Amino acid sequence: MKYISTRKKEETNIKTAILKGLADDGGLFMPEYIPQLEAEFLENLPNLSLQEIGFKVAKEFLGESIPNDNLKEIIDEVLNFEIPAVKISGNIYSLELFHGPTMAFKDVGARFMARMMAYFSEGKPMKVIAATSGDTGSAVASGFFNVTGIEVYILYPKGKVSPLQEKQLTTWGGNIKALEIDGTFDDCQALAKQILSDEELNQKFTLTSANSINIARLIPQSFYYFWTFSQLQKLGKPIVFSVPSGNFGNLTAGLFAKKMGLPIHQFIASTNANDVVPNYLETGNYEAKPSKQTISNAMDVGNPSNFERMKSLFNDDVSEFKKEIESYSFSDEETKQTMIKVKNDFNYTLDPHGAVAYLGLEKYSEKSDEDFVGVLLETAHPAKFVEVVEEVLKEKIEIPEKLEAFNKKEKQSVEFPTDFELVKSYLLEEHQ
């Protein structure tokens, strides 16, 4: 299968798409078509393991680019933790994506991508550039730590990630470098794209991205939509996914799953005050804005990268978007009240991002008279936002040991203003 830039000026194979991350024309790589899965496979989902599902779906996108035995080994390593659909109440379930090593959903995508890059790079030196609004950086750091020949540079917004997230970004050392940018996530993302497209840097180094810009992050994120169906098909009702959305990689992966044949009834793009996509669906005009800081910080994105992929999937037609996606925006106050309500009523602790997704299901339920199963993507363990969660719920929450271990380590970062030339100079000088 060929992989084609969303801007249509470049096409390549999966190996190059993964190793480059961003196309030379500034676009994002997409498969030339979305592969279709056999009805037999979809009907048999309840009888398959997460690893079997992951292998089958990955194989559709990777073709013969990697031998089956190598791919199976990678999938088994990546998906070595639980992803349970946990009942909160009635027909509402939480898909708990936080049981991996850094306790965030990005463990799935980042671990897969790290192993694919290590396989395809064949040990050649490479620099991986990742902008993060919170969880991407730690998952990427964990996935790539001590991988031979790969150096990772994580750009994160100073003072705009939780203290524990910051520790997870900045305490690795070795081949993981944390760049603390005095700006917003959008500034970090813009810097990352400038680095990846800079001619001088590309001549000197092999550069690639580790954000959901990279197709190797999206492919594995589609796995858990199929896995959810394998757990909930038996309920015999339409399944609606509410996806807490910032850079829209998670939702785009869900759209891949649906276009492969998975009968997802509806997507809800649940956002915080950063509401460019809800506004687009309402008005038909896409207007990027400076990001606003909220308590659901991993979604503080004013110009989501994966919107370009979504436009490609929907032929840049807002009416096509609306057939598949409802999108709502919620305030911090609404988010806090929902965290309190769900804890009091159902004894379930949501993190701020999961609370936004819960709100999306509530709003959709008010508008719809359908009897459906609602699944919210609980993208991170509440302890990753311990200050917010404890303040809102007025109670202590237990910090899992694998998170507490980061608190005991010392932060190592290099501070920069939002200045591309200074960051570029650092990359060049570090390796003279």
C-alpha positions in Angstrom: 0.0 0.0 0.0 1.2 3.5 -0.8 1.1 6.3 1.8 0.1 9.7 0.4 0.5 13.2 1.9 -2.7 15.0 2.8 -1.4 17.8 0.5 -1.2 15.3 -2.4 2.4 16.2 -3.4 4.2 13.2 -2.0 3.7 9.5 -1.9 5.8 6.8 -0.4 5.8 3.4 1.4 4.9 2.7 5.0 8.6 2.4 6.1 9.4 5.9 4.8 6.1 7.4 6.1 7.0 6.1 9.6 10.7 7.2 9.5 9.9 10.7 8.1 6.8 11.4 10.1 5.9 14.6 8.3 5.8 14.8 4.5 8.2 17.2 2.7 5.2 19.2 1.5 4.1 19.7 5.2 1.2 17.3 5.0 0.5 14.2 7.0 0.8 10.7 5.6 -2.4 8.7 5.0 -2.9 5.3 3.5 -4.0 5.6 -0.2 -7.2 3.7 0.9 -8.6 2.4 4.1 -8.4 -1.5 4.0 -11.7 -3.4 4.5 -11.9 -6.2 7.1 -13.9 -9.4 6.4 -17.3 -9.7 8.0 -16.1 -13.0 9.5 -13.3 -11.3 11.4 -15.7 -8.6 12.8 -18.3 -11.2 13.9 -15.5 -13.2 15.6 -14.1 -10.3 17.7 -15.5 -11.6 21.0 -13.4 -14.8 20.6 -10.1 -13.0 19.9 -7.5 -11.6 22.2 -6.3 -8.0 22.2 -3.0 -9.2 20.6 -4.8 -11.1 17.9 -6.9 -8.1 17.0 -3.9 -5.8 17.0 -1.9 -8.1 14.7 -4.8 -8.4 12.2 -5.5 -4.7 12.1 -1.8 -3.7 11.9 -1.2 -6.2 9.1 -3.8 -4.5 7.0 -1.8 -1.3 7.1 1.7 -2.7 7.0 1.3 -5.4 4.4 4.5 -7.3 3.6 6.8 -4.5 5.0 7.5 -6.5 8.1 7.5 -10.3 8.5 4.6 -11.8 10.5 6.9 -13.2 13.2 8.5 -9.8 13.8 5.1 -8.0 13.8 3.6 -10.6 16.3 6.6 -10.0 18.6 6.1 -6.2 18.5 2.3 -6.5 19.1 2.8 -8.8 22.0 5.3 -6.5 23.6 3.2 -3.4 23.0 -0.1 -4.8 24.2 1.2 -6.4 27.4 -1.3 -4.7 29.7 -5.1 -4.7 30.2 -7.5 -2.3 28.4 -10.8 -3.1 30.2 -14.2 -1.6 29.4 -15.4 -0.9 33.0 -19.1 -0.2 33.7 -19.7 3.1 35.4 -23.5 3.1 35.4 -26.4 1.8 33.3 -25.2 1.8 29.7 -22.1 4.0 30.3 -18.7 2.3 30.2 -15.2 3.7 30.7 -12.5 2.3 28.4 -9.5 2.4 30.7 -6.5 3.1 28.6 -4.2 3.9 31.5 -2.9 0.5 32.6 0.4 0.8 30.6 3.9 1.9 31.9 3.2 5.6 31.9 -0.5 5.2 32.8 -1.9 7.0 29.7 -3.5 5.9 26.4 -0.4 7.1 24.5 1.5 4.1 25.8 -0.2 2.0 23.0 0.7 4.3 20.1 4.2 5.3 21.4 5.3 1.8 22.2 4.2 0.6 18.8 5.9 3.5 17.0 9.1 3.1 18.9 9.4 -0.6 17.9 8.5 0.1 14.3 11.1 2.8 14.0 13.7 0.7 15.7 12.9 -2.1 13.2 12.8 0.1 10.1 15.8 2.3 11.0 18.1 -0.8 11.2 20.2 0.8 13.9 21.0 4.0 11.9 21.2 7.2 14.0 17.9 9.2 14.2 16.5 12.2 16.1 12.9 11.9 17.2 11.0 15.2 17.8 7.9 15.3 19.9 5.7 18.1 21.1 3.5 17.3 24.1 0.6 18.8 26.0 1.1 16.3 28.7 1.0 12.6 28.1 2.6 12.1 24.7 6.1 13.0 26.0 6.2 10.5 28.8 4.9 7.7 26.6 7.4 8.5 23.9 10.2 8.7 26.4 9.2 5.4 27.9 8.9 3.8 24.5 12.3 5.1 23.2 14.4 5.0 26.3 17.8 3.4 25.6 16.8 2.4 22.1 20.1 2.2 20.2 20.8 5.0 17.7 17.7 7.1 18.6 17.8 10.4 20.4 14.5 12.0 21.5 13.7 15.7 22.0 10.5 16.4 23.9 9.1 20.0 23.6 6.6 20.9 26.3 5.0 24.1 27.5 6.5 25.6 30.6 4.0 25.6 33.5 1.2 24.0 31.5 1.6 20.4 32.3 0.8 18.8 35.7 3.8 18.4 38.1 3.7 14.6 37.8 3.5 14.8 34.0 6.5 17.1 34.0 8.5 14.6 36.1 7.5 11.9 33.6 8.9 14.0 30.8 12.1 15.3 32.4 13.6 12.6 34.6 14.8 10.0 32.0 18.3 11.3 31.1 20.3 9.3 28.6 18.9 9.5 25.1 15.8 11.5 26.2 16.1 15.4 26.2 13.4 17.6 27.6 13.0 21.1 26.1 10.9 23.4 28.3 9.3 26.0 26.0 8.0 29.3 27.4 4.8 29.2 25.4 1.7 27.1 24.7 1.4 23.5 23.3 0.6 25.1 19.9 4.0 26.9 20.1 5.7 23.6 20.8 3.9 21.9 18.0 4.8 24.7 15.6 8.4 24.5 16.6 8.4 20.7 16.1 7.0 21.1 12.6 9.7 23.8 11.8 12.4 21.4 13.0 11.1 18.5 11.0 10.9 20.6 7.8 14.1 22.6 8.2 16.5 21.9 5.2 19.7 22.3 7.1 18.7 20.0 10.0 17.4 17.4 7.6 20.7 17.4 5.7 22.7 17.0 9.0 20.4 14.5 10.8 17.7 11.9 10.1 14.7 13.5 11.7 11.2 12.1 12.5 8.2 13.0 14.6 6.7 11.1 17.5 3.4 13.0 17.8 0.2 11.7 16.3 1.6 13.5 13.2 3.2 10.1 12.7 1.0 7.4 11.1 2.7 4.8 13.4 0.9 6.4 16.3 -2.5 6.3 14.7 -2.5 2.7 13.5 -2.3 1.1 16.9 -4.8 3.5 18.4 -7.4 1.9 16.2 -6.8 -1.4 17.9 -8.8 -0.5 21.1 -12.0 0.4 19.2 -12.1 -3.2 17.9 -11.2 -4.5 21.4 -14.1 -2.5 22.9 -16.5 -4.2 20.5 -15.1 -7.6 21.4 -16.0 -6.8 25.1 -19.4 -5.1 24.5 -20.9 -6.7 21.4 -22.8 -9.1 23.6 -25.0 -6.2 24.9 -26.6 -6.0 21.4 -27.0 -2.3 21.3 -25.4 0.5 19.1 -22.1 1.7 20.5 -21.3 5.4 20.8 -17.8 6.5 21.5 -17.1 9.8 23.3 -13.5 10.8 22.7 -11.8 13.5 24.7 -10.2 15.5 21.9 -7.2 17.8 21.7 -5.0 17.0 18.7 -7.7 14.6 17.4 -5.4 11.6 16.9 -7.6 9.3 19.0 -10.7 10.2 17.1 -9.0 9.9 13.7 -7.9 6.4 14.7 -11.5 5.6 15.6 -12.6 6.8 12.1 -10.0 4.5 10.6 -11.6 1.6 12.6 -15.1 2.5 11.4 -14.0 2.9 7.7 -12.4 -0.6 8.0 -15.9 -2.0 8.8 -16.3 -1.7 12.5 -20.0 -0.8 13.1 -19.5 2.3 15.3 -22.8 4.0 15.7 -21.6 7.5 16.5 -18.5 9.5 17.5 -18.7 12.4 20.0 -15.7 14.7 19.9 -15.7 16.1 23.4 -13.6 19.2 23.9 -12.8 21.7 26.6 -12.7 25.4 26.0 -10.5 24.8 22.9 -13.5 24.5 20.7 -12.3 24.9 17.1 -13.8 21.6 15.9 -17.3 22.1 17.5 -17.3 25.6 16.0 -16.4 24.1 12.6 -19.2 21.6 12.7 -21.6 24.4 13.7 -20.5 27.1 11.2 -18.6 25.2 8.4 -15.6 27.5 9.0 -12.4 26.2 10.5 -10.6 28.9 12.4 -7.4 28.0 14.4 -7.1 29.9 17.6 -4.5 30.4 20.4 -5.0 27.5 22.9 -6.6 28.2 26.2 -5.3 26.7 29.4 -7.7 24.3 31.2 -7.7 21.6 33.8 -7.8 19.0 31.0 -4.5 20.2 29.8 -3.7 17.4 27.3 -6.6 18.8 25.2 -5.4 22.4 25.2 -4.9 22.5 21.5 -6.0 25.5 19.3 -5.0 24.0 15.9 -5.2 20.2 16.0 -2.8 18.5 13.6 -5.1 15.6 12.8 -7.9 17.9 11.5 -5.9 17.7 8.2 -6.3 13.9 8.2 -10.0 14.2 9.1 -10.5 16.6 6.2 -8.9 14.1 3.9 -11.2 11.3 5.2 -14.3 13.5 4.7 -13.2 15.2 1.4 -13.1 18.5 3.2 -17.0 18.5 3.4 -18.5 19.6 6.6 -21.7 17.7 5.9 -19.7 14.5 5.7 -18.1 15.3 9.1 -21.6 15.8 10.6 -22.8 12.4 9.6 -20.1 10.7 11.7 -19.3 13.2 14.5 -21.2 15.2 17.1 -18.9 17.7 18.9 -19.4 19.6 22.1 -17.3 21.9 24.2 -17.4 22.1 28.1 -16.0 24.5 30.7 -13.7 23.7 33.6 -16.6 24.2 36.0 -18.8 21.7 34.1 -15.8 19.3 34.2 -15.3 19.6 37.9 -19.0 19.2 38.7 -19.1 16.0 36.6 -16.0 14.6 38.4 -17.9 15.2 41.7 -21.2 13.7 40.5 -19.7 10.5 39.0 -17.7 10.0 42.2 -20.6 10.5 44.5 -23.2 8.7 42.4 -21.2 5.7 41.1 -17.9 5.7 43.2 -15.9 6.1 40.0 -13.0 8.5 39.8 -12.6 10.3 36.4 -9.6 12.3 35.5 -10.5 15.7 33.9 -10.2 14.4 30.3 -12.5 11.4 31.1 -15.0 13.8 32.7 -15.2 15.9 29.5 -15.9 12.7 27.6 -18.6 11.7 30.1 -20.2 15.1 29.6 -20.2 14.4 25.9 -22.2 11.2 26.4 -24.6 13.1 28.7 -25.3 15.8 26.1 -25.7 13.3 23.3 -28.1 11.3 25.4 -30.2 14.4 25.9 -30.4 14.9 22.2 -31.0 11.3 21.2 -33.9 9.0 22.1 -31.9 5.9 21.1 -31.0 3.1 23.4 -27.2 2.9 23.1 -24.1 1.8 24.9 -21.9 4.9 25.6 -18.1 4.4 25.9 -15.9 7.2 27.1 -12.2 6.9 26.6 -10.5 7.4 30.0 -7.2 8.4 28.6 -5.1 8.8 31.8 -5.0 7.6 35.4 -6.5 10.3 37.7 -3.3 10.3 39.8 -1.5 11.9 36.8 -3.6 15.0 37.7 -3.5 14.5 41.5 -3.6 18.2 42.4 -6.7 18.9 40.3 -8.5 15.7 41.3 -7.9 16.0 45.0 -8.9 19.6 45.0 -12.1 18.9 43.1 -13.1 15.7 45.1 -11.8 17.0 48.4 -10.2 13.7 49.1 -6.7 12.0 48.8 -6.2 9.7 45.9 -3.7 6.9 45.9 -0.7 7.4 43.7 0.3 4.1 41.9 3.9 3.0 42.6 4.9 3.3 38.9 3.9 7.0 39.1 5.3 7.6 42.5 8.7 6.4 41.3 8.9 9.5 38.9 8.2 11.9 41.8 11.4 10.7 43.5 13.6 11.6 40.5 15.3 14.9 39.6 14.0 17.1 36.8 16.4 17.7 33.9 15.3 20.1 31.2 16.7 22.9 29.0 14.5 26.1 28.9 13.9 28.1 25.7 11.7 31.0 24.6 9.4 30.3 21.7 12.3 30.9 19.2 13.0 28.4 16.4 16.5 29.7 15.7 17.6 29.1 19.4 16.1 25.6 19.4 17.8 24.9 16.1 21.1 26.1 17.3 20.8 23.8 20.3 20.2 20.8 18.1 23.2 21.7 15.9 25.6 22.7 18.8 24.8 19.6 20.8 26.3 17.4 18.2 29.2 19.3 16.7 
